[in-house]
Amino acid sequence: MDDEGREVLSYLKGHVAWEPRQPPAVSSDESLVRIARLVREFHDLTAGTSLAGDQEVVCHNDLSPKNTVYQLRGGELRPAAFIDWDLAAPGARIHDIAHVCWQYLDLGPSVTDVEEVARRMRLIVDSYELSDRQRLVSTILWWQDRCWRGIESQADAGDVAMARLRDAGAVRHVRTAYQWVSDQRGALERLVQ
């Protein structure tokens, strides 16, 4: 905030993972650990504050590689900051961690090795130090269901941006991911514990 109480934004130089093909460092185990620790740091800063209200923390609610700035650290791209805070709101820690697992691991039919993706999910929850692992997979499913239904209902209500997303196949893509997670639920829950 400046001297007159106005919010001041600045540019953060780095790489944002918008394109489908990314350098391997963006999805490396080291980057996943850093993502989890950044989320934990943010959550810990907001826990118990008026911003969190009666919830555990403030959640970003849209964490993904596309909303992450990566910077060179030790010669490799590593997560440095999150952007696009439009959906931030009070919530539960597990909400953001479930979203991280879904988005950063691209949970859906493109996953060919359930054991490997479960190992990477464990890496995220271990690095975050999430105690409530029992609800992780059900919270991922909750997010996916909420996402496709939200796009659909907002598009039906005339939201042009949501109609474009739906027309581009976003609802179909998320529903397919939901079905994959649902089909793999037992294995994922067992392997993430």
Buried (B, 14 or more C-beta within 10 A) or exposed (E): EEEEEEEEEEEEEBBBBEEEEBEEBBBBEBBBBBBBBBBBEBBEEBBEEEBBEEBBBBBBBBBBBEBBBBBEBEEBBBBBEBBBEEEBBBBBBBBBBBBBBBBBBBBBBEBEEBEEBBEBBBBBBEBBEBEEBEBBBBBBBBBBBEBBEBBBEBBEEEBEEBBEBBEEEBBEBBBBBBBBBBEBBEBBBEBBE
